């Protein structure tokens, strides 16, 4: 795979500004939570030609990645032995885990627009709406910081071709505020017609093995981003993020029984608006109000006109929506204590349809109050405590419940630095995950749900050092 890119960056820095750039590979830890075991993957690793999100995460200790085929096929990640459904994956602060199986598909993560990836092993920081029994992954997009233009393309084997273009504008207002915006679009495709050994279903008999070419594995995808940032002279900051993704692809099935006419289309719209502002003019830097709105809607339509995938129908369509509203307040008491309290109200909807069969409709509402505290009496010691209570109300095909799941979760983290090059870490926490709507009410006539499923619960603990 080869990649070429270029950019034009007009000078926008004000007199007296100093830009310092450092290699993050020598400081690979996240600043979100110093008490948690974490690792940061910087832009240098993300820009390698031909790399996708699954490849990047597979190099992180403790992360297991599962891939079902080419770069456009389903790939998932799990941490420390947890399942992919138990591992929350976030893109721009929005959880990507779907409401059908609970997993997040890494093949639709836009690696080309990411600024960094943060992997937490053991648990997640208080920004997450789910702590995760084994950890969590945060994909952070590139935010506009200056005016620039850029474009690039990649060419590879098996018909791989992608092109992208991006432009951003930034400026400052007379009162000391500023604004910036970025728009980017990418198109990618591949034939994926590579050869493989077809054992004809007889693994231990090599006499009938033949070399075959993979068919109906092509894809074409479009990815659009629009990001805006606004800062006032009074200290308020507003960030908006929008992402649209569309991919059509063939579903080749198994090597032994290939599917030649089955196709799938995946679409996603993701958006987030967040605002942070001082509680008052005199409290700037000590007290901050926070609010954000997050949404994601995704659909997956499978057409199987020749019934090659054993779906018992010629079309299966799943559509999921999630909307969440967060509000909170963070207050810093001197240089040693920071408190943060807030609440999240979320709504999830799931629709499953099959031609010639009844569809499934389900809705869930979640209320989640949270509180977190960070105590740092010295620069060598940090104590992080966070807690939450989740109330899930679900309505499905056979009825509804009010706060049918009420689960507490939380974590206590500790960091001690006996030497400037050594950190000692320890954490203990409680994890809870409610069954997804698909697990409760089913995915199809073949994969049925179980409304008697209870929430997953677990206690996790870890201790280690960072050198």
The 8 nearest C-alpha neighbors of each residue, nearest first, counted from 0:
[[1, 155, 49, 48, 154, 2, 153, 156],
 [0, 2, 154, 153, 48, 155, 3, 49],
 [3, 1, 153, 48, 152, 154, 4, 0],
 [4, 2, 151, 152, 153, 1, 5, 150],
 [5, 3, 151, 150, 152, 2, 6, 149],
 [4, 6, 149, 150, 151, 3, 7, 148],
 [5, 7, 149, 148, 8, 150, 147, 4],
 [6, 8, 148, 147, 149, 9, 5, 146],
 [9, 7, 147, 146, 10, 6, 148, 145],
 [10, 8, 11, 146, 147, 7, 145, 148],
 [9, 11, 12, 8, 146, 145, 13, 147],
 [10, 12, 9, 13, 145, 146, 170, 169],
 [13, 11, 10, 16, 14, 145, 15, 17],
 [12, 14, 16, 15, 11, 10, 17, 171],
 [15, 13, 16, 12, 17, 11, 10, 18],
 [14, 16, 13, 17, 12, 18, 11, 19],
 [17, 15, 14, 13, 12, 18, 19, 11],
 [16, 18, 19, 15, 12, 14, 13, 20],
 [19, 17, 20, 16, 12, 15, 21, 13],
 [20, 18, 17, 21, 16, 22, 23, 12],
 [21, 19, 18, 22, 23, 17, 24, 42],
 [22, 20, 23, 19, 24, 25, 26, 18],
 [21, 23, 24, 25, 20, 26, 41, 43],
 [22, 24, 26, 25, 21, 27, 41, 39],
 [23, 25, 22, 27, 26, 41, 40, 39],
 [26, 24, 23, 27, 22, 21, 28, 39],
 [27, 25, 23, 24, 28, 22, 39, 29],
 [28, 26, 39, 38, 24, 25, 23, 29],
 [29, 27, 38, 39, 37, 26, 30, 36],
 [30, 28, 31, 39, 37, 38, 117, 32],
 [29, 31, 32, 33, 28, 37, 39, 117],
 [32, 30, 29, 124, 33, 126, 125, 35],
 [31, 33, 34, 30, 35, 124, 29, 383],
 [34, 32, 35, 30, 31, 414, 29, 381],
 [33, 35, 414, 413, 412, 32, 424, 36],
 [36, 34, 33, 32, 37, 412, 119, 424],
 [35, 37, 120, 119, 34, 121, 38, 424],
 [38, 36, 119, 28, 118, 29, 35, 120],
 [37, 39, 28, 27, 118, 117, 29, 40],
 [40, 38, 117, 27, 28, 116, 29, 41],
 [41, 39, 116, 115, 117, 44, 38, 42],
 [42, 40, 115, 43, 44, 39, 23, 45],
 [41, 43, 45, 44, 114, 115, 46, 40],
 [42, 44, 45, 46, 41, 47, 40, 24],
 [43, 45, 42, 46, 47, 41, 40, 55],
 [46, 44, 42, 43, 47, 110, 41, 50],
 [47, 45, 43, 44, 42, 48, 111, 50],
 [46, 48, 50, 45, 44, 49, 43, 2],
 [49, 47, 50, 2, 0, 1, 46, 153],
 [48, 50, 0, 47, 51, 1, 155, 153],
 [49, 51, 48, 47, 54, 52, 55, 45],
 [52, 50, 54, 53, 110, 55, 49, 70],
 [51, 53, 55, 54, 105, 110, 56, 108],
 [52, 54, 56, 55, 51, 57, 105, 64],
 [55, 53, 57, 51, 52, 56, 50, 58],
 [54, 56, 52, 53, 57, 58, 51, 50],
 [57, 55, 53, 58, 59, 54, 52, 62],
 [56, 58, 54, 55, 59, 64, 53, 62],
 [59, 57, 56, 55, 60, 54, 62, 61],
 [58, 60, 56, 57, 62, 61, 55, 38],
 [61, 59, 62, 58, 57, 63, 56, 78],
 [60, 62, 79, 78, 59, 63, 120, 80],
 [63, 61, 78, 60, 77, 59, 57, 79],
 [62, 64, 77, 76, 78, 57, 61, 65],
 [65, 63, 76, 75, 57, 53, 77, 62],
 [64, 66, 75, 74, 76, 67, 63, 53],
 [67, 65, 74, 68, 73, 64, 75, 72],
 [66, 68, 73, 72, 74, 65, 69, 70],
 [69, 67, 72, 66, 70, 73, 71, 74],
 [68, 70, 72, 71, 191, 67, 66, 216],
 [69, 71, 72, 106, 68, 51, 73, 74],
 [72, 70, 69, 106, 73, 218, 68, 107],
 [73, 71, 68, 69, 70, 67, 74, 106],
 [72, 74, 67, 104, 106, 66, 71, 75],
 [73, 75, 66, 105, 65, 104, 106, 67],
 [76, 74, 65, 104, 105, 64, 83, 103],
 [75, 77, 64, 83, 63, 65, 62, 78],
 [76, 78, 83, 63, 82, 86, 81, 62],
 [79, 77, 62, 133, 81, 80, 61, 134],
 [80, 78, 61, 133, 81, 62, 77, 120],
 [79, 81, 78, 82, 77, 133, 63, 61],
 [82, 80, 133, 78, 79, 77, 85, 83],
 [83, 81, 85, 84, 77, 80, 86, 78],
 [82, 84, 77, 86, 85, 102, 76, 75],
 [83, 85, 102, 101, 82, 86, 100, 96],
 [84, 86, 82, 83, 81, 131, 132, 87],
 [87, 85, 83, 131, 84, 135, 77, 134],
 [88, 86, 135, 131, 96, 85, 89, 136],
 [87, 89, 136, 94, 95, 135, 137, 96],
 [90, 88, 94, 137, 93, 92, 95, 138],
 [89, 91, 138, 93, 92, 139, 137, 94],
 [92, 90, 139, 93, 140, 138, 89, 271],
 [91, 93, 90, 89, 94, 137, 139, 127],
 [94, 92, 89, 90, 91, 95, 293, 294],
 [93, 95, 89, 88, 96, 90, 92, 87],
 [96, 94, 103, 88, 89, 97, 93, 90],
 [97, 95, 103, 102, 101, 94, 88, 87],
 [98, 96, 101, 99, 102, 95, 103, 100],
 [97, 99, 435, 101, 436, 437, 100, 319],
 [100, 98, 437, 97, 101, 436, 435, 438],
 [99, 101, 102, 437, 98, 97, 438, 435],
 [100, 102, 84, 97, 96, 98, 99, 435],
 [103, 101, 84, 96, 83, 100, 97, 104],
 [102, 104, 96, 95, 105, 97, 75, 88],
 [103, 105, 106, 74, 75, 73, 107, 102],
 [104, 106, 108, 74, 107, 75, 52, 53],
 [107, 105, 104, 71, 108, 74, 73, 70],
 [106, 108, 105, 104, 109, 71, 244, 52],
 [107, 109, 105, 106, 110, 52, 104, 90],
 [110, 108, 111, 112, 107, 113, 222, 52],
 [109, 111, 113, 112, 108, 52, 51, 45],
 [110, 112, 109, 113, 46, 45, 114, 185],
 [113, 111, 110, 140, 109, 141, 114, 224],
 [114, 112, 140, 141, 110, 115, 139, 111],
 [113, 115, 141, 140, 42, 139, 112, 41],
 [114, 116, 41, 139, 40, 113, 42, 138],
 [117, 115, 138, 40, 39, 137, 139, 118],
 [118, 116, 39, 137, 38, 136, 40, 29],
 [117, 119, 136, 38, 37, 135, 137, 39],
 [120, 118, 37, 134, 135, 36, 123, 122],
 [119, 121, 134, 36, 122, 37, 133, 118],
 [120, 122, 134, 133, 119, 132, 461, 36],
 [123, 121, 134, 130, 131, 120, 133, 119],
 [122, 124, 130, 135, 134, 119, 127, 131],
 [125, 123, 126, 32, 127, 31, 122, 130],
 [124, 126, 127, 385, 123, 371, 128, 130],
 [127, 125, 124, 128, 123, 92, 31, 129],
 [128, 126, 129, 125, 124, 123, 130, 92],
 [127, 129, 126, 130, 125, 343, 94, 367],
 [130, 128, 127, 131, 87, 123, 432, 431],
 [129, 131, 123, 122, 430, 127, 132, 128],
 [132, 130, 134, 86, 133, 122, 129, 85],
 [131, 133, 430, 134, 85, 122, 81, 130],
 [134, 132, 121, 78, 79, 81, 131, 122],
 [133, 135, 122, 120, 121, 131, 119, 123],
 [134, 136, 87, 119, 86, 123, 131, 88],
 [135, 137, 118, 88, 117, 89, 119, 87],
 [136, 138, 89, 117, 116, 90, 88, 139],
 [139, 137, 90, 116, 89, 91, 115, 140],
 [138, 140, 91, 115, 113, 114, 90, 116],
 [141, 139, 113, 114, 112, 91, 142, 138],
 [140, 142, 114, 113, 112, 143, 139, 115],
 [141, 143, 140, 144, 226, 181, 114, 227],
 [144, 142, 181, 179, 180, 145, 167, 141],
 [143, 145, 142, 179, 169, 146, 167, 168],
 [144, 146, 169, 143, 168, 147, 11, 167],
 [147, 145, 168, 167, 169, 8, 9, 11],
 [146, 148, 8, 167, 7, 166, 145, 9],
 [149, 147, 166, 7, 6, 165, 167, 8],
 [148, 150, 6, 165, 5, 164, 166, 7],
 [151, 149, 164, 163, 4, 5, 165, 6],
 [150, 152, 4, 3, 163, 162, 5, 164],
 [151, 153, 162, 161, 3, 2, 163, 4],
 [152, 154, 2, 161, 1, 160, 162, 3],
 [155, 153, 160, 1, 159, 0, 2, 161],
 [156, 154, 0, 159, 1, 160, 158, 153],
 [155, 157, 158, 159, 0, 154, 191, 189],
 [158, 156, 191, 190, 159, 192, 193, 189],
 [157, 159, 189, 190, 156, 160, 155, 191],
 [160, 158, 189, 155, 157, 188, 154, 156],
 [161, 159, 154, 188, 153, 187, 189, 158],
 [160, 162, 187, 153, 152, 186, 188, 154],
 [163, 161, 152, 186, 185, 151, 187, 153],
 [162, 164, 185, 151, 150, 184, 152, 186],
 [163, 165, 150, 184, 183, 149, 151, 185],
 [166, 164, 183, 149, 182, 148, 150, 184],
 [165, 167, 148, 182, 147, 181, 149, 183],
 [166, 168, 181, 146, 147, 180, 143, 182],
 [167, 169, 146, 179, 180, 145, 147, 181],
 [170, 168, 179, 145, 146, 178, 144, 180],
 [169, 171, 177, 178, 179, 172, 168, 11],
 [172, 170, 177, 176, 178, 175, 173, 169],
 [173, 171, 176, 177, 174, 175, 170, 178],
 [172, 174, 175, 171, 176, 177, 232, 170],
 [173, 175, 172, 176, 232, 231, 171, 177],
 [176, 174, 232, 173, 172, 171, 177, 231],
 [177, 175, 231, 232, 172, 230, 171, 174],
 [176, 178, 171, 230, 172, 170, 229, 231],
 [179, 177, 229, 228, 170, 169, 230, 171],
 [178, 180, 169, 228, 168, 227, 143, 170],
 [181, 179, 227, 167, 168, 226, 143, 228],
 [180, 182, 167, 226, 143, 225, 166, 227],
 [183, 181, 225, 224, 166, 165, 167, 226],
 [184, 182, 165, 224, 164, 223, 166, 225],
 [185, 183, 223, 222, 163, 164, 224, 165],
 [184, 186, 163, 222, 162, 221, 223, 164],
 [185, 187, 221, 161, 162, 220, 163, 222],
 [188, 186, 161, 220, 160, 219, 162, 221],
 [189, 187, 219, 218, 160, 159, 161, 220],
 [188, 190, 159, 158, 217, 191, 218, 160],
 [189, 191, 217, 158, 192, 157, 216, 159],
 [192, 190, 157, 189, 216, 217, 193, 158],
 [193, 191, 213, 190, 157, 214, 212, 194],
 [192, 194, 191, 213, 212, 157, 195, 190],
 [195, 193, 212, 211, 213, 210, 192, 196],
 [194, 196, 211, 210, 212, 197, 193, 213],
 [195, 197, 210, 209, 198, 211, 208, 194],
 [198, 196, 209, 199, 208, 210, 211, 195],
 [197, 199, 208, 200, 201, 202, 196, 207],
 [200, 198, 255, 197, 201, 208, 207, 202],
 [199, 201, 198, 202, 255, 197, 254, 204],
 [202, 200, 204, 198, 199, 203, 205, 207],
 [201, 203, 204, 198, 200, 205, 199, 208],
 [204, 202, 201, 205, 198, 200, 206, 208],
 [205, 203, 201, 206, 202, 207, 208, 198],
 [206, 204, 208, 207, 203, 198, 202, 201],
 [205, 207, 204, 208, 209, 198, 203, 201],
 [208, 206, 205, 209, 198, 204, 199, 201],
 [209, 207, 198, 205, 197, 206, 199, 196],
 [208, 210, 197, 196, 211, 207, 198, 199],
 [209, 211, 196, 195, 197, 194, 212, 208],
 [212, 210, 194, 195, 197, 196, 209, 213],
 [211, 213, 194, 193, 192, 214, 195, 210],
 [212, 214, 192, 193, 194, 211, 216, 215],
 [213, 215, 216, 192, 251, 212, 259, 257],
 [214, 216, 249, 251, 259, 217, 250, 213],
 [217, 215, 249, 251, 214, 191, 250, 190],
 [218, 216, 190, 189, 249, 248, 191, 215],
 [217, 219, 248, 188, 247, 189, 249, 220],
 [218, 220, 188, 247, 246, 187, 248, 189],
 [221, 219, 246, 187, 245, 186, 188, 247],
 [220, 222, 186, 245, 185, 244, 246, 187],
 [221, 223, 244, 185, 184, 243, 186, 245],
 [224, 222, 184, 243, 242, 183, 185, 244],
 [225, 223, 242, 183, 182, 241, 184, 226],
 [224, 226, 182, 241, 181, 240, 183, 242],
 [227, 225, 240, 181, 180, 239, 241, 224],
 [226, 228, 180, 239, 238, 179, 181, 240],
 [229, 227, 238, 179, 178, 237, 180, 239],
 [228, 230, 178, 237, 236, 177, 238, 179],
 [229, 231, 236, 177, 176, 235, 178, 237],
 [232, 230, 176, 233, 235, 234, 177, 236],
 [231, 233, 176, 175, 234, 174, 230, 235],
 [232, 234, 231, 235, 280, 277, 176, 276],
 [233, 235, 232, 231, 276, 277, 236, 230],
 [236, 234, 276, 231, 275, 230, 233, 277],
 [235, 237, 230, 275, 274, 229, 276, 234],
 [238, 236, 274, 229, 273, 228, 230, 275],
 [237, 239, 228, 273, 227, 272, 229, 274],
 [240, 238, 272, 227, 226, 271, 228, 273],
 [241, 239, 226, 271, 270, 225, 272, 227],
 [242, 240, 270, 225, 269, 224, 226, 271],
 [243, 241, 224, 269, 223, 268, 270, 225],
 [242, 244, 268, 223, 267, 222, 269, 224],
 [245, 243, 222, 267, 266, 221, 268, 223],
 [244, 246, 266, 221, 220, 265, 267, 222],
 [247, 245, 220, 265, 264, 219, 221, 248],
 [246, 248, 264, 219, 218, 263, 220, 265],
 [249, 247, 218, 263, 217, 262, 264, 246],
 [248, 250, 262, 216, 215, 217, 251, 261],
 [251, 249, 261, 262, 252, 216, 215, 248],
 [250, 252, 258, 215, 216, 257, 249, 214],
 [253, 251, 257, 258, 250, 254, 256, 308],
 [254, 252, 257, 256, 255, 251, 258, 308],
 [253, 255, 257, 256, 197, 252, 213, 251],
 [254, 256, 199, 253, 200, 257, 197, 198],
 [257, 255, 253, 254, 258, 252, 307, 199],
 [258, 256, 252, 253, 254, 251, 255, 259],
 [259, 257, 251, 252, 307, 260, 261, 250],
 [258, 260, 215, 261, 251, 257, 214, 250],
 [259, 261, 258, 262, 303, 305, 304, 215],
 [262, 260, 303, 250, 302, 259, 249, 258],
 [263, 261, 249, 302, 250, 248, 301, 260],
 [264, 262, 301, 248, 300, 247, 302, 249],
 [263, 265, 247, 300, 246, 299, 248, 266],
 [266, 264, 299, 246, 298, 245, 247, 263],
 [267, 265, 245, 298, 244, 297, 246, 264],
 [268, 266, 297, 244, 296, 243, 269, 298],
 [267, 269, 243, 296, 295, 242, 297, 244],
 [270, 268, 295, 242, 241, 294, 267, 243],
 [271, 269, 241, 240, 294, 293, 242, 295],
 [270, 272, 293, 240, 292, 239, 294, 273],
 [271, 273, 239, 292, 291, 238, 240, 293],
 [274, 272, 291, 238, 237, 290, 292, 271],
 [275, 273, 237, 290, 236, 289, 291, 238],
 [276, 274, 289, 236, 235, 288, 287, 237],
 [275, 277, 235, 288, 287, 234, 236, 278],
 [278, 276, 287, 283, 279, 286, 288, 282],
 [277, 279, 287, 286, 288, 282, 276, 280],
 [280, 278, 282, 277, 281, 283, 286, 287],
 [281, 279, 282, 283, 277, 278, 233, 234],
 [280, 282, 279, 283, 278, 277, 284, 285],
 [283, 281, 279, 285, 286, 280, 284, 278],
 [282, 284, 277, 285, 281, 280, 286, 279],
 [283, 285, 286, 282, 277, 287, 331, 234],
 [286, 284, 331, 282, 330, 283, 287, 332],
 [287, 285, 330, 282, 278, 329, 277, 284],
 [286, 288, 277, 278, 329, 276, 328, 330],
 [289, 287, 328, 276, 275, 278, 277, 327],
 [288, 290, 275, 327, 326, 328, 274, 287],
 [291, 289, 326, 274, 325, 273, 327, 275],
 [292, 290, 273, 325, 272, 324, 274, 293],
 [291, 293, 324, 272, 271, 323, 325, 273],
 [294, 292, 271, 323, 322, 270, 93, 324],
 [295, 293, 322, 270, 321, 269, 323, 271],
 [294, 296, 269, 321, 268, 320, 270, 297],
 [297, 295, 320, 268, 267, 319, 321, 269],
 [296, 298, 267, 319, 266, 318, 268, 320],
 [297, 299, 318, 266, 317, 265, 319, 300],
 [298, 300, 265, 317, 316, 264, 318, 301],
 [299, 301, 316, 264, 263, 315, 317, 298],
 [302, 300, 263, 315, 314, 262, 316, 303],
 [303, 301, 314, 262, 261, 313, 304, 263],
 [302, 304, 261, 313, 306, 305, 314, 301],
 [305, 303, 313, 306, 302, 261, 260, 314],
 [304, 306, 307, 303, 260, 313, 261, 308],
 [307, 305, 303, 308, 304, 309, 313, 312],
 [306, 308, 305, 258, 309, 303, 261, 304],
 [307, 309, 310, 306, 303, 252, 258, 261],
 [310, 308, 311, 307, 306, 312, 303, 313],
 [309, 311, 312, 308, 306, 313, 445, 315],
 [312, 310, 309, 306, 313, 308, 444, 445],
 [313, 311, 310, 314, 354, 353, 306, 315],
 [312, 314, 303, 304, 302, 306, 354, 311],
 [315, 313, 302, 301, 312, 354, 353, 303],
 [314, 316, 353, 301, 300, 352, 302, 317],
 [317, 315, 300, 352, 299, 351, 301, 353],
 [318, 316, 351, 299, 298, 350, 300, 352],
 [319, 317, 298, 350, 297, 349, 351, 299],
 [318, 320, 349, 297, 348, 296, 298, 350],
 [321, 319, 296, 348, 347, 295, 297, 349],
 [320, 322, 347, 295, 294, 346, 296, 348],
 [321, 323, 294, 346, 345, 293, 347, 295],
 [324, 322, 345, 293, 344, 292, 294, 346],
 [323, 325, 292, 344, 343, 291, 345, 293],
 [326, 324, 343, 291, 290, 342, 292, 323],
 [327, 325, 290, 341, 289, 342, 291, 343],
 [328, 341, 326, 289, 340, 288, 290, 342],
 [327, 329, 288, 340, 287, 339, 289, 341],
 [330, 328, 339, 287, 338, 286, 288, 340],
 [331, 329, 286, 338, 285, 337, 287, 339],
 [330, 332, 337, 285, 336, 333, 286, 338],
 [333, 331, 336, 337, 334, 330, 335, 285],
 [332, 334, 335, 331, 336, 285, 337, 330],
 [333, 335, 336, 332, 331, 375, 376, 337],
 [334, 336, 375, 376, 374, 333, 332, 337],
 [337, 335, 374, 332, 373, 331, 334, 375],
 [336, 338, 331, 373, 372, 330, 332, 374],
 [339, 337, 372, 330, 329, 371, 331, 373],
 [338, 340, 329, 371, 370, 328, 372, 330],
 [341, 339, 370, 327, 328, 369, 371, 329],
 [327, 342, 340, 369, 326, 368, 328, 370],
 [341, 343, 368, 367, 326, 369, 325, 327],
 [344, 342, 325, 367, 324, 366, 368, 345],
 [343, 345, 366, 324, 323, 365, 367, 325],
 [346, 344, 323, 365, 322, 364, 324, 343],
 [345, 347, 364, 322, 321, 363, 365, 323],
 [348, 346, 321, 363, 320, 362, 364, 322],
 [349, 347, 362, 320, 319, 361, 363, 321],
 [348, 350, 319, 361, 360, 318, 362, 98],
 [349, 351, 360, 318, 359, 317, 319, 352],
 [350, 352, 317, 359, 358, 316, 318, 360],
 [353, 351, 358, 316, 315, 317, 359, 350],
 [354, 352, 315, 356, 314, 355, 358, 316],
 [355, 353, 356, 314, 312, 313, 352, 315],
 [354, 356, 353, 357, 312, 313, 352, 314],
 [357, 355, 353, 354, 358, 352, 444, 312],
 [358, 356, 359, 352, 353, 355, 354, 351],
 [357, 359, 352, 351, 356, 353, 360, 350],
 [358, 360, 351, 350, 352, 396, 361, 357],
 [359, 361, 350, 349, 395, 396, 358, 351],
 [360, 362, 395, 349, 394, 348, 436, 396],
 [363, 361, 348, 394, 347, 393, 349, 395],
 [362, 364, 393, 347, 392, 346, 394, 348],
 [365, 363, 346, 392, 391, 345, 347, 393],
 [366, 364, 391, 345, 390, 344, 346, 392],
 [365, 367, 344, 390, 389, 343, 345, 368],
 [366, 368, 389, 343, 342, 388, 369, 365],
 [369, 367, 342, 387, 341, 388, 343, 366],
 [370, 368, 387, 341, 340, 386, 342, 367],
 [371, 369, 340, 386, 385, 339, 341, 387],
 [370, 372, 385, 339, 384, 338, 340, 386],
 [371, 373, 338, 384, 337, 383, 339, 385],
 [372, 374, 383, 337, 382, 336, 375, 384],
 [373, 375, 336, 382, 335, 381, 376, 383],
 [374, 376, 381, 335, 377, 380, 336, 382],
 [375, 377, 335, 374, 380, 378, 381, 336],
 [378, 376, 379, 375, 380, 335, 381, 374],
 [377, 379, 380, 375, 376, 381, 416, 415],
 [380, 378, 416, 377, 415, 417, 381, 414],
 [379, 381, 415, 377, 375, 414, 378, 416],
 [382, 380, 375, 414, 374, 413, 383, 415],
 [381, 383, 413, 374, 373, 412, 375, 414],
 [382, 384, 373, 412, 411, 372, 413, 374],
 [385, 383, 411, 372, 371, 410, 412, 373],
 [386, 384, 371, 409, 410, 370, 372, 411],
 [385, 387, 409, 370, 369, 408, 371, 410],
 [386, 388, 369, 408, 368, 407, 409, 367],
 [387, 389, 407, 367, 406, 368, 408, 390],
 [390, 388, 367, 406, 405, 366, 407, 391],
 [389, 391, 405, 402, 366, 365, 404, 367],
 [392, 390, 365, 402, 404, 364, 403, 393],
 [393, 391, 402, 401, 364, 363, 403, 400],
 [394, 392, 363, 399, 400, 362, 391, 364],
 [393, 395, 399, 362, 361, 398, 363, 400],
 [394, 396, 361, 398, 397, 399, 360, 362],
 [397, 395, 398, 360, 359, 361, 394, 440],
 [398, 396, 395, 399, 394, 440, 450, 361],
 [397, 399, 395, 394, 396, 400, 393, 361],
 [400, 398, 394, 393, 395, 401, 397, 392],
 [399, 401, 403, 393, 392, 402, 394, 398],
 [402, 400, 392, 403, 399, 393, 391, 404],
 [401, 403, 392, 391, 390, 404, 405, 400],
 [402, 404, 400, 401, 392, 391, 405, 393],
 [403, 405, 391, 402, 390, 406, 392, 454],
 [406, 404, 390, 389, 402, 403, 391, 407],
 [405, 407, 389, 388, 404, 431, 408, 390],
 [408, 406, 388, 387, 389, 409, 405, 431],
 [409, 407, 429, 387, 430, 386, 388, 431],
 [408, 410, 386, 385, 429, 428, 387, 407],
 [409, 411, 428, 385, 427, 384, 412, 429],
 [410, 412, 384, 427, 426, 383, 428, 385],
 [413, 411, 426, 383, 34, 382, 425, 384],
 [412, 414, 382, 425, 34, 424, 381, 426],
 [415, 413, 424, 34, 381, 423, 380, 422],
 [414, 416, 380, 423, 379, 422, 417, 381],
 [415, 417, 422, 379, 418, 421, 423, 380],
 [418, 416, 415, 421, 379, 419, 422, 423],
 [419, 417, 421, 420, 416, 422, 379, 415],
 [418, 420, 421, 416, 417, 422, 379, 466],
 [419, 421, 418, 466, 422, 416, 465, 417],
 [420, 422, 466, 418, 416, 419, 465, 417],
 [423, 421, 416, 465, 464, 415, 424, 466],
 [422, 424, 464, 415, 414, 463, 416, 465],
 [425, 423, 414, 463, 462, 464, 413, 34],
 [424, 426, 462, 413, 461, 412, 463, 414],
 [427, 425, 412, 461, 460, 411, 413, 462],
 [426, 428, 460, 411, 410, 459, 461, 412],
 [427, 429, 410, 409, 459, 458, 411, 460],
 [430, 428, 458, 408, 409, 457, 459, 410],
 [429, 431, 457, 408, 456, 132, 458, 130],
 [430, 432, 456, 455, 408, 454, 457, 406],
 [433, 431, 455, 454, 434, 456, 430, 85],
 [432, 434, 454, 455, 435, 431, 453, 404],
 [435, 433, 454, 438, 439, 432, 436, 452],
 [434, 436, 438, 98, 437, 101, 99, 439],
 [435, 437, 439, 438, 98, 440, 99, 361],
 [436, 438, 99, 441, 440, 435, 439, 442],
 [439, 437, 448, 435, 436, 441, 440, 434],
 [438, 440, 448, 450, 449, 436, 437, 441],
 [441, 439, 448, 437, 438, 436, 449, 450],
 [448, 442, 440, 447, 437, 438, 443, 446],
 [441, 443, 446, 437, 447, 99, 351, 448],
 [444, 442, 446, 445, 441, 447, 353, 351],
 [443, 445, 446, 447, 442, 441, 311, 356],
 [444, 446, 443, 447, 442, 310, 311, 441],
 [447, 445, 443, 442, 444, 441, 448, 438],
 [448, 446, 441, 442, 445, 443, 444, 440],
 [441, 449, 447, 440, 439, 438, 450, 437],
 [448, 450, 439, 451, 452, 440, 438, 447],
 [449, 451, 439, 452, 440, 448, 438, 453],
 [452, 450, 449, 453, 439, 448, 434, 454],
 [453, 451, 450, 449, 439, 434, 454, 438],
 [454, 452, 451, 455, 434, 433, 404, 450],
 [453, 455, 433, 432, 434, 456, 431, 452],
 [456, 454, 432, 431, 433, 453, 457, 434],
 [457, 455, 431, 430, 454, 432, 458, 429],
 [456, 458, 430, 429, 459, 431, 455, 132],
 [459, 457, 429, 428, 430, 460, 456, 427],
 [458, 460, 428, 427, 429, 457, 132, 461],
 [461, 459, 427, 426, 428, 458, 462, 121],
 [460, 462, 426, 425, 427, 463, 121, 459],
 [463, 461, 425, 424, 426, 460, 464, 423],
 [462, 464, 424, 423, 425, 461, 465, 36],
 [463, 465, 423, 422, 424, 466, 421, 462],
 [464, 466, 422, 421, 423, 463, 424, 36],
 [465, 421, 420, 422, 464, 423, 419, 418]]
